[in-house]
Amino acid sequence: MRLRYMIEHALRDRDTNPRYEPIGVWVQGPGPGLDIVMEFLPGNDEAQEEADWVINRLVENDIKSLPEGFLEYHRSTMSPYRGMRGEVVETEEFATAEECAARALSGLPRPPT
């Protein structure tokens, strides 16, 4: 299955040691419908809530399927003062968007506890 995904990063320690830290993944499937999975590492509730609002706005506006440039649009609209979203990557390695998201998340470095 052709999937497209991007890794989301948050800006951490902006004043003392600014850096982008990977926190989650957005995966867009081929459709039909709102074929999107947005998953985040634990402790990134604000990012998860913002992603949930993206889905809510789509539903409220009666959007039936995602446009091809959906990920690119959301990549370009994120403020670099809050974070960044990486390049959109295409893959056919996974059977589902959920599987792709789980693998991408498992490869992200975990913040120190």
GUVOGU-816207 format. One record per atom (N, C-alpha, C): z, x, y; atom name; residue number from 1; chain. Coordinates in Angstrom, 1 decimal. Each point is the difference from the previous one (the first is absolute). Layout:
{rec {Z, X, Y}, 'CA', NUM, 'A'}
...
% end
This chain:
{rec {0.0, 0.8, -1.2}, 'N', 1, 'A'}
{rec {0.0, -0.8, 1.2}, 'CA', 1, 'A'}
{rec {0.0, 0.9, 1.2}, 'C', 1, 'A'}
{rec {-0.8, -0.3, 1.0}, 'N', 2, 'A'}
{rec {-0.1, 0.8, 1.2}, 'CA', 2, 'A'}
{rec {1.1, -0.5, 1.0}, 'C', 2, 'A'}
{rec {0.9, 1.0, 0.3}, 'N', 3, 'A'}
{rec {1.1, -0.2, 0.9}, 'CA', 3, 'A'}
{rec {-0.1, 1.0, 1.1}, 'C', 3, 'A'}
{rec {0.6, -0.4, 1.1}, 'N', 4, 'A'}
{rec {0.1, 0.8, 1.2}, 'CA', 4, 'A'}
{rec {1.4, 0.1, 0.4}, 'C', 4, 'A'}
{rec {0.6, 1.2, 0.4}, 'N', 5, 'A'}
{rec {1.4, 0.0, 0.4}, 'CA', 5, 'A'}
{rec {0.2, 1.1, 1.1}, 'C', 5, 'A'}
{rec {1.1, -0.1, 0.6}, 'N', 6, 'A'}
{rec {0.4, 0.9, 1.0}, 'CA', 6, 'A'}
{rec {1.5, 0.2, 0.0}, 'C', 6, 'A'}
{rec {0.5, 1.2, 0.3}, 'N', 7, 'A'}
{rec {1.4, 0.3, 0.0}, 'CA', 7, 'A'}
{rec {0.5, -0.2, 1.4}, 'C', 7, 'A'}
{rec {1.2, -0.7, 0.2}, 'N', 8, 'A'}
{rec {0.6, -0.2, 1.3}, 'CA', 8, 'A'}
{rec {1.1, 1.1, 0.1}, 'C', 8, 'A'}
{rec {0.1, 0.5, 1.3}, 'N', 9, 'A'}
{rec {1.0, 1.0, 0.3}, 'CA', 9, 'A'}
{rec {0.8, -0.5, 1.2}, 'C', 9, 'A'}
{rec {1.3, 0.4, 0.0}, 'N', 10, 'A'}
{rec {0.8, -0.3, 1.2}, 'CA', 10, 'A'}
{rec {0.3, 1.3, 0.7}, 'C', 10, 'A'}
{rec {0.1, -0.2, 1.4}, 'N', 11, 'A'}
{rec {0.4, 1.2, 0.8}, 'CA', 11, 'A'}
{rec {1.5, 0.1, -0.1}, 'C', 11, 'A'}
{rec {0.5, 1.2, -0.5}, 'N', 12, 'A'}
{rec {1.4, 0.2, -0.1}, 'CA', 12, 'A'}
{rec {0.5, 1.1, 1.0}, 'C', 12, 'A'}
{rec {1.2, -0.1, 0.4}, 'N', 13, 'A'}
{rec {0.6, 1.0, 0.9}, 'CA', 13, 'A'}
{rec {-0.9, 0.4, 1.2}, 'C', 13, 'A'}
{rec {-0.4, -1.0, 0.7}, 'N', 14, 'A'}
{rec {-1.0, 0.2, 1.0}, 'CA', 14, 'A'}
{rec {0.5, 1.0, 1.1}, 'C', 14, 'A'}
{rec {1.3, -0.1, 0.3}, 'N', 15, 'A'}
{rec {0.5, 0.9, 1.1}, 'CA', 15, 'A'}
{rec {0.4, 1.4, -0.4}, 'C', 15, 'A'}
{rec {0.4, 0.2, -1.3}, 'N', 16, 'A'}
{rec {0.5, 1.3, -0.4}, 'CA', 16, 'A'}
{rec {-1.0, 0.8, -0.9}, 'C', 16, 'A'}
{rec {-0.6, -0.7, -1.0}, 'N', 17, 'A'}
{rec {-0.9, 0.6, -0.9}, 'CA', 17, 'A'}
{rec {-1.0, -1.0, -0.5}, 'C', 17, 'A'}
{rec {-1.0, -0.3, 1.0}, 'N', 18, 'A'}
{rec {-0.9, -1.1, -0.4}, 'CA', 18, 'A'}
{rec {-0.9, 0.3, -1.1}, 'C', 18, 'A'}
{rec {-0.1, -1.0, -0.9}, 'N', 19, 'A'}
{rec {-0.9, 0.2, -1.2}, 'CA', 19, 'A'}
{rec {-0.3, -1.4, -0.5}, 'C', 19, 'A'}
{rec {-1.2, -0.1, -0.7}, 'N', 20, 'A'}
{rec {-0.4, -1.2, -0.7}, 'CA', 20, 'A'}
{rec {0.4, 0.1, -1.4}, 'C', 20, 'A'}
{rec {0.7, -1.0, -0.5}, 'N', 21, 'A'}
{rec {0.6, -0.1, -1.4}, 'CA', 21, 'A'}
{rec {-0.7, -1.2, -0.7}, 'C', 21, 'A'}
{rec {-0.6, 0.2, -1.2}, 'N', 22, 'A'}
{rec {-0.6, -1.1, -0.7}, 'CA', 22, 'A'}
{rec {1.0, -1.0, -0.4}, 'C', 22, 'A'}
{rec {-0.3, -1.3, 0.2}, 'N', 23, 'A'}
{rec {1.0, -1.0, -0.3}, 'CA', 23, 'A'}
{rec {-0.5, -1.2, -0.9}, 'C', 23, 'A'}
{rec {-1.3, -0.1, 0.0}, 'N', 24, 'A'}
{rec {-0.6, -1.1, -0.8}, 'CA', 24, 'A'}
{rec {-1.5, 0.0, -0.1}, 'C', 24, 'A'}
{rec {-0.5, -1.0, -0.6}, 'N', 25, 'A'}
{rec {-1.4, -0.1, -0.4}, 'CA', 25, 'A'}
{rec {-0.5, -1.4, 0.3}, 'C', 25, 'A'}
{rec {-1.3, -0.1, 0.4}, 'N', 26, 'A'}
{rec {-0.7, -1.2, 0.1}, 'CA', 26, 'A'}
{rec {-1.2, 0.1, -0.9}, 'C', 26, 'A'}
{rec {-0.2, -1.0, -0.9}, 'N', 27, 'A'}
{rec {-1.1, 0.0, -1.0}, 'CA', 27, 'A'}
{rec {-0.8, -1.3, 0.2}, 'C', 27, 'A'}
{rec {-1.3, 0.2, 0.2}, 'N', 28, 'A'}
{rec {-0.9, -1.2, 0.2}, 'CA', 28, 'A'}
{rec {-0.9, -0.1, -1.3}, 'C', 28, 'A'}
{rec {0.1, -1.1, -0.6}, 'N', 29, 'A'}
{rec {-0.9, -0.2, -1.2}, 'CA', 29, 'A'}
{rec {-1.3, -0.6, 0.4}, 'C', 29, 'A'}
{rec {-0.9, -0.3, -0.9}, 'N', 30, 'A'}
{rec {-1.3, -0.5, 0.3}, 'CA', 30, 'A'}
{rec {0.0, -1.5, 0.3}, 'C', 30, 'A'}
{rec {1.1, -0.7, -0.2}, 'N', 31, 'A'}
{rec {0.0, -1.4, 0.3}, 'CA', 31, 'A'}
{rec {-0.3, -0.8, -1.3}, 'C', 31, 'A'}
{rec {-0.1, -1.3, 0.1}, 'N', 32, 'A'}
{rec {0.0, -0.8, 1.2}, 'CA', 32, 'A'}
{rec {1.4, -0.2, 0.5}, 'C', 32, 'A'}
{rec {0.1, -0.6, 1.1}, 'N', 33, 'A'}
{rec {1.2, -0.4, 0.6}, 'CA', 33, 'A'}
{rec {0.7, 1.2, 0.8}, 'C', 33, 'A'}
{rec {1.3, -0.1, 0.2}, 'N', 34, 'A'}
{rec {0.7, 1.0, 0.7}, 'CA', 34, 'A'}
{rec {0.5, 1.0, -1.0}, 'C', 34, 'A'}
{rec {-0.9, 0.8, -0.5}, 'N', 35, 'A'}
{rec {0.2, 1.0, -1.0}, 'CA', 35, 'A'}
{rec {0.6, 1.3, 0.6}, 'C', 35, 'A'}
{rec {1.3, -0.1, 0.4}, 'N', 36, 'A'}
{rec {0.6, 1.2, 0.6}, 'CA', 36, 'A'}
{rec {1.4, 0.1, -0.5}, 'C', 36, 'A'}
{rec {0.4, 1.3, -0.2}, 'N', 37, 'A'}
{rec {1.4, 0.3, -0.4}, 'CA', 37, 'A'}
{rec {0.5, 1.0, 0.9}, 'C', 37, 'A'}
{rec {1.2, -0.2, 0.6}, 'N', 38, 'A'}
{rec {0.6, 0.9, 0.9}, 'CA', 38, 'A'}
{rec {1.4, 0.3, -0.5}, 'C', 38, 'A'}
{rec {0.2, 1.2, -0.4}, 'N', 39, 'A'}
{rec {1.3, 0.4, -0.6}, 'CA', 39, 'A'}
{rec {0.6, 1.2, 0.7}, 'C', 39, 'A'}
{rec {1.3, 0.0, 0.1}, 'N', 40, 'A'}
{rec {0.7, 1.1, 0.7}, 'CA', 40, 'A'}
{rec {1.2, 0.5, -0.8}, 'C', 40, 'A'}
{rec {0.3, 1.3, 0.3}, 'N', 41, 'A'}
{rec {1.1, 0.6, -0.6}, 'CA', 41, 'A'}
{rec {1.3, -0.7, 0.5}, 'C', 41, 'A'}
{rec {1.1, 0.1, -0.8}, 'N', 42, 'A'}
{rec {1.2, -0.6, 0.5}, 'CA', 42, 'A'}
{rec {0.5, 0.6, 1.3}, 'C', 42, 'A'}
{rec {0.6, -0.8, 0.8}, 'N', 43, 'A'}
{rec {0.5, 0.5, 1.3}, 'CA', 43, 'A'}
{rec {-1.0, -0.2, 1.1}, 'C', 43, 'A'}
{rec {-1.1, -0.6, -0.2}, 'N', 44, 'A'}
{rec {-1.1, -0.2, 1.0}, 'CA', 44, 'A'}
{rec {-0.2, -1.5, 0.2}, 'C', 44, 'A'}
{rec {1.1, -0.7, 0.2}, 'N', 45, 'A'}
{rec {0.0, -1.5, 0.1}, 'CA', 45, 'A'}
{rec {-0.9, -0.4, 1.2}, 'C', 45, 'A'}
{rec {0.1, 0.7, 1.1}, 'N', 46, 'A'}
{rec {-0.7, -0.4, 1.2}, 'CA', 46, 'A'}
{rec {-1.5, 0.1, -0.2}, 'C', 46, 'A'}
{rec {-0.5, 1.0, -0.7}, 'N', 47, 'A'}
{rec {-1.4, 0.1, -0.3}, 'CA', 47, 'A'}
{rec {-0.4, -1.1, -1.0}, 'C', 47, 'A'}
{rec {0.8, -0.3, -1.0}, 'N', 48, 'A'}
{rec {-0.3, -1.1, -0.9}, 'CA', 48, 'A'}
{rec {-0.1, -1.3, 0.7}, 'C', 48, 'A'}
{rec {0.9, -0.2, 1.0}, 'N', 49, 'A'}
{rec {0.0, -1.3, 0.7}, 'CA', 49, 'A'}
{rec {-1.2, -0.1, 0.9}, 'C', 49, 'A'}
{rec {-0.4, 1.1, 0.6}, 'N', 50, 'A'}
{rec {-1.3, 0.0, 0.8}, 'CA', 50, 'A'}
{rec {-1.2, -0.3, -0.9}, 'C', 50, 'A'}
{rec {0.0, 0.6, -1.2}, 'N', 51, 'A'}
{rec {-1.1, -0.3, -0.9}, 'CA', 51, 'A'}
{rec {0.0, -1.5, -0.5}, 'C', 51, 'A'}
{rec {1.2, -0.5, -0.2}, 'N', 52, 'A'}
{rec {0.1, -1.4, -0.4}, 'CA', 52, 'A'}
{rec {-0.6, -0.9, 1.1}, 'C', 52, 'A'}
{rec {0.3, 0.4, 1.3}, 'N', 53, 'A'}
{rec {-0.5, -0.8, 1.1}, 'CA', 53, 'A'}
{rec {-1.5, 0.0, 0.1}, 'C', 53, 'A'}
{rec {-0.6, 1.1, -0.4}, 'N', 54, 'A'}
{rec {-1.5, 0.1, -0.1}, 'CA', 54, 'A'}
{rec {-0.5, -1.1, -0.9}, 'C', 54, 'A'}
{rec {0.6, -0.1, -1.2}, 'N', 55, 'A'}
{rec {-0.4, -1.0, -1.0}, 'CA', 55, 'A'}
{rec {0.3, -1.4, 0.6}, 'C', 55, 'A'}
{rec {1.1, -0.2, 0.6}, 'N', 56, 'A'}
{rec {0.3, -1.3, 0.6}, 'CA', 56, 'A'}
{rec {-1.0, -0.4, 1.1}, 'C', 56, 'A'}
{rec {-0.4, 0.9, 0.8}, 'N', 57, 'A'}
{rec {-1.0, -0.3, 1.0}, 'CA', 57, 'A'}
{rec {-1.4, -0.4, -0.6}, 'C', 57, 'A'}
{rec {-0.3, 0.7, -1.1}, 'N', 58, 'A'}
{rec {-1.3, -0.4, -0.7}, 'CA', 58, 'A'}
{rec {0.1, -1.4, -0.5}, 'C', 58, 'A'}
{rec {1.1, -0.3, -0.6}, 'N', 59, 'A'}
{rec {0.2, -1.4, -0.6}, 'CA', 59, 'A'}
{rec {0.0, -1.0, 1.1}, 'C', 59, 'A'}
{rec {0.8, 0.2, 1.0}, 'N', 60, 'A'}
{rec {0.0, -0.9, 1.2}, 'CA', 60, 'A'}
{rec {-1.3, -0.3, 0.6}, 'C', 60, 'A'}
{rec {-0.9, 1.0, 0.0}, 'N', 61, 'A'}
{rec {-1.3, -0.1, 0.6}, 'CA', 61, 'A'}
{rec {-1.1, -0.4, -1.0}, 'C', 61, 'A'}
{rec {0.5, -0.5, -1.2}, 'N', 62, 'A'}
{rec {-0.9, -0.5, -1.0}, 'CA', 62, 'A'}
{rec {-1.1, 1.0, -0.5}, 'C', 62, 'A'}
{rec {0.4, 1.3, 0.0}, 'N', 63, 'A'}
{rec {-1.0, 1.0, -0.5}, 'CA', 63, 'A'}
{rec {0.0, -0.1, -1.5}, 'C', 63, 'A'}
{rec {-1.2, -0.1, -0.5}, 'N', 64, 'A'}
{rec {-0.2, -0.2, -1.5}, 'CA', 64, 'A'}
{rec {-0.3, 1.3, -0.7}, 'C', 64, 'A'}
{rec {-0.5, 1.0, 0.7}, 'N', 65, 'A'}
{rec {-0.3, 1.3, -0.7}, 'CA', 65, 'A'}
{rec {0.1, 1.1, 1.1}, 'C', 65, 'A'}
{rec {0.2, 1.2, -0.4}, 'N', 66, 'A'}
{rec {0.2, 1.1, 0.9}, 'CA', 66, 'A'}
{rec {-1.4, 0.6, 0.3}, 'C', 66, 'A'}
{rec {-0.2, 0.4, 1.3}, 'N', 67, 'A'}
{rec {-1.3, 0.6, 0.3}, 'CA', 67, 'A'}
{rec {0.0, 1.5, -0.6}, 'C', 67, 'A'}
{rec {-1.2, 0.5, -0.1}, 'N', 68, 'A'}
{rec {-0.1, 1.4, -0.5}, 'CA', 68, 'A'}
{rec {0.8, 1.0, 0.8}, 'C', 68, 'A'}
{rec {0.0, -0.1, 1.3}, 'N', 69, 'A'}
{rec {0.7, 0.9, 0.8}, 'CA', 69, 'A'}
{rec {1.4, -0.3, 0.3}, 'C', 69, 'A'}
{rec {0.7, -0.8, -0.8}, 'N', 70, 'A'}
{rec {1.4, -0.4, 0.2}, 'CA', 70, 'A'}
{rec {0.9, 1.2, 0.1}, 'C', 70, 'A'}
{rec {-0.1, 1.0, -1.0}, 'N', 71, 'A'}
{rec {0.9, 1.1, 0.0}, 'CA', 71, 'A'}
{rec {-0.3, 0.9, 1.2}, 'C', 71, 'A'}
{rec {-1.3, 0.2, 0.3}, 'N', 72, 'A'}
{rec {-0.3, 0.9, 1.2}, 'CA', 72, 'A'}
{rec {0.5, -0.6, 1.3}, 'C', 72, 'A'}
{rec {-0.1, -1.3, 0.1}, 'N', 73, 'A'}
{rec {0.5, -0.7, 1.2}, 'CA', 73, 'A'}
{rec {1.5, 0.3, 0.2}, 'C', 73, 'A'}
{rec {0.8, -0.2, -1.1}, 'N', 74, 'A'}
{rec {1.4, 0.2, 0.1}, 'CA', 74, 'A'}
{rec {0.4, 1.5, 0.1}, 'C', 74, 'A'}
{rec {-0.8, 0.8, -0.5}, 'N', 75, 'A'}
{rec {0.2, 1.5, 0.2}, 'CA', 75, 'A'}
{rec {-0.2, 0.3, 1.4}, 'C', 75, 'A'}
{rec {-1.0, -0.5, 0.7}, 'N', 76, 'A'}
{rec {-0.3, 0.4, 1.4}, 'CA', 76, 'A'}
{rec {1.0, -0.6, 1.0}, 'C', 76, 'A'}
{rec {0.7, -1.1, -0.4}, 'N', 77, 'A'}
{rec {0.9, -0.7, 1.0}, 'CA', 77, 'A'}
{rec {1.4, 0.5, 0.0}, 'C', 77, 'A'}
{rec {0.4, 0.9, -0.9}, 'N', 78, 'A'}
{rec {1.4, 0.4, -0.1}, 'CA', 78, 'A'}
{rec {0.2, 1.1, 1.1}, 'C', 78, 'A'}
{rec {1.1, -0.2, 0.7}, 'N', 79, 'A'}
{rec {0.4, 0.9, 1.1}, 'CA', 79, 'A'}
{rec {0.5, 1.3, -0.6}, 'C', 79, 'A'}
{rec {-0.6, 1.2, 0.4}, 'N', 80, 'A'}
{rec {0.5, 1.3, -0.5}, 'CA', 80, 'A'}
{rec {1.5, 0.3, 0.4}, 'C', 80, 'A'}
{rec {0.5, -0.8, 0.9}, 'N', 81, 'A'}
{rec {1.4, 0.1, 0.3}, 'CA', 81, 'A'}
{rec {1.0, -0.6, -1.0}, 'C', 81, 'A'}
{rec {-0.6, -0.8, -0.9}, 'N', 82, 'A'}
{rec {0.7, -0.7, -1.0}, 'CA', 82, 'A'}
{rec {-0.3, 0.5, -1.4}, 'C', 82, 'A'}
{rec {-1.3, 0.5, -0.2}, 'N', 83, 'A'}
{rec {-0.4, 0.5, -1.3}, 'CA', 83, 'A'}
{rec {-1.5, 0.2, 0.0}, 'C', 83, 'A'}
{rec {-0.5, 0.1, -1.2}, 'N', 84, 'A'}
{rec {-1.4, 0.1, -0.2}, 'CA', 84, 'A'}
{rec {-0.4, -0.5, -1.4}, 'C', 84, 'A'}
{rec {-1.2, -0.4, -0.1}, 'N', 85, 'A'}
{rec {-0.6, -0.4, -1.4}, 'CA', 85, 'A'}
{rec {-1.1, 1.0, -0.3}, 'C', 85, 'A'}
{rec {0.1, 0.5, -1.2}, 'N', 86, 'A'}
{rec {-1.0, 1.0, -0.4}, 'CA', 86, 'A'}
{rec {-1.4, -0.5, -0.3}, 'C', 86, 'A'}
{rec {-0.9, 0.9, -0.3}, 'N', 87, 'A'}
{rec {-1.4, -0.4, -0.3}, 'CA', 87, 'A'}
{rec {0.0, -1.1, -1.1}, 'C', 87, 'A'}
{rec {-1.0, -0.8, 0.1}, 'N', 88, 'A'}
{rec {-0.2, -1.0, -1.0}, 'CA', 88, 'A'}
{rec {-0.7, 0.7, -1.2}, 'C', 88, 'A'}
{rec {0.5, -0.2, -1.2}, 'N', 89, 'A'}
{rec {-0.5, 0.6, -1.2}, 'CA', 89, 'A'}
{rec {-0.5, -1.0, -0.9}, 'C', 89, 'A'}
{rec {-1.2, 0.2, -0.6}, 'N', 90, 'A'}
{rec {-0.5, -1.0, -1.0}, 'CA', 90, 'A'}
{rec {0.2, 0.6, -1.4}, 'C', 90, 'A'}
{rec {0.4, -0.9, -1.0}, 'N', 91, 'A'}
{rec {0.2, 0.4, -1.3}, 'CA', 91, 'A'}
{rec {-0.4, -1.1, -1.0}, 'C', 91, 'A'}
{rec {-0.4, 0.4, -1.2}, 'N', 92, 'A'}
{rec {-0.2, -0.9, -1.1}, 'CA', 92, 'A'}
{rec {0.9, 0.3, -1.2}, 'C', 92, 'A'}
{rec {1.0, 0.8, 0.3}, 'N', 93, 'A'}
{rec {0.9, 0.5, -1.1}, 'CA', 93, 'A'}
{rec {1.0, -1.1, -0.5}, 'C', 93, 'A'}
{rec {0.2, -1.0, 0.7}, 'N', 94, 'A'}
{rec {1.1, -1.0, -0.3}, 'CA', 94, 'A'}
{rec {-0.6, -1.4, -0.3}, 'C', 94, 'A'}
{rec {0.7, -0.7, -0.9}, 'N', 95, 'A'}
{rec {-0.5, -1.4, -0.3}, 'CA', 95, 'A'}
{rec {0.5, -1.0, 1.0}, 'C', 95, 'A'}
{rec {1.1, 0.3, 0.7}, 'N', 96, 'A'}
{rec {0.5, -1.0, 1.0}, 'CA', 96, 'A'}
{rec {0.4, 0.8, 1.3}, 'C', 96, 'A'}
{rec {0.1, -0.8, 1.1}, 'N', 97, 'A'}
{rec {0.6, 0.6, 1.2}, 'CA', 97, 'A'}
{rec {1.4, 0.3, -0.2}, 'C', 97, 'A'}
{rec {0.8, -0.8, -0.7}, 'N', 98, 'A'}
{rec {1.4, 0.3, -0.3}, 'CA', 98, 'A'}
{rec {0.2, 1.3, -0.7}, 'C', 98, 'A'}
{rec {-0.9, 0.3, -1.0}, 'N', 99, 'A'}
{rec {0.1, 1.3, -0.7}, 'CA', 99, 'A'}
{rec {-0.3, 1.1, 0.9}, 'C', 99, 'A'}
{rec {-1.0, -0.1, 0.9}, 'N', 100, 'A'}
{rec {-0.3, 1.0, 0.9}, 'CA', 100, 'A'}
{rec {1.1, 0.3, 1.0}, 'C', 100, 'A'}
{rec {0.6, -1.1, 0.5}, 'N', 101, 'A'}
{rec {1.2, 0.1, 0.9}, 'CA', 101, 'A'}
{rec {1.1, 0.7, -0.7}, 'C', 101, 'A'}
{rec {0.3, -0.4, -1.2}, 'N', 102, 'A'}
{rec {1.2, 0.7, -0.7}, 'CA', 102, 'A'}
{rec {-0.3, 1.4, -0.2}, 'C', 102, 'A'}
{rec {-1.2, 0.4, -0.4}, 'N', 103, 'A'}
{rec {-0.3, 1.5, -0.2}, 'CA', 103, 'A'}
{rec {0.1, 0.7, 1.3}, 'C', 103, 'A'}
{rec {-0.5, -0.6, 1.1}, 'N', 104, 'A'}
{rec {0.0, 0.7, 1.3}, 'CA', 104, 'A'}
{rec {1.4, 0.2, 0.5}, 'C', 104, 'A'}
{rec {0.9, -1.0, -0.2}, 'N', 105, 'A'}
{rec {1.4, 0.1, 0.4}, 'CA', 105, 'A'}
{rec {0.7, 1.0, -0.8}, 'C', 105, 'A'}
{rec {-0.3, 0.0, -1.3}, 'N', 106, 'A'}
{rec {0.7, 1.0, -0.8}, 'CA', 106, 'A'}
{rec {-0.3, 1.4, 0.3}, 'C', 106, 'A'}
{rec {-1.1, 0.3, 0.7}, 'N', 107, 'A'}
{rec {-0.4, 1.3, 0.4}, 'CA', 107, 'A'}
{rec {0.5, 0.4, 1.4}, 'C', 107, 'A'}
{rec {0.6, -0.9, 0.7}, 'N', 108, 'A'}
{rec {0.5, 0.3, 1.3}, 'CA', 108, 'A'}
{rec {1.4, 0.7, -0.1}, 'C', 108, 'A'}
{rec {0.2, 1.0, 0.9}, 'N', 109, 'A'}
{rec {1.3, 0.6, -0.1}, 'CA', 109, 'A'}
{rec {1.1, -0.9, 0.5}, 'C', 109, 'A'}
{rec {1.1, 0.0, -0.7}, 'N', 110, 'A'}
{rec {1.2, -0.8, 0.3}, 'CA', 110, 'A'}
{rec {0.8, 0.7, 1.1}, 'C', 110, 'A'}
{rec {0.5, -0.8, 1.0}, 'N', 111, 'A'}
{rec {0.8, 0.6, 1.0}, 'CA', 111, 'A'}
{rec {1.4, 0.5, -0.6}, 'C', 111, 'A'}
{rec {0.6, 1.0, 0.6}, 'N', 112, 'A'}
{rec {1.2, 0.5, -0.6}, 'CA', 112, 'A'}
{rec {1.1, -1.1, 0.1}, 'C', 112, 'A'}
{rec {0.9, -0.1, -0.9}, 'N', 113, 'A'}
{rec {1.1, -1.0, 0.0}, 'CA', 113, 'A'}
{rec {1.3, 0.6, 0.3}, 'C', 113, 'A'}
% end
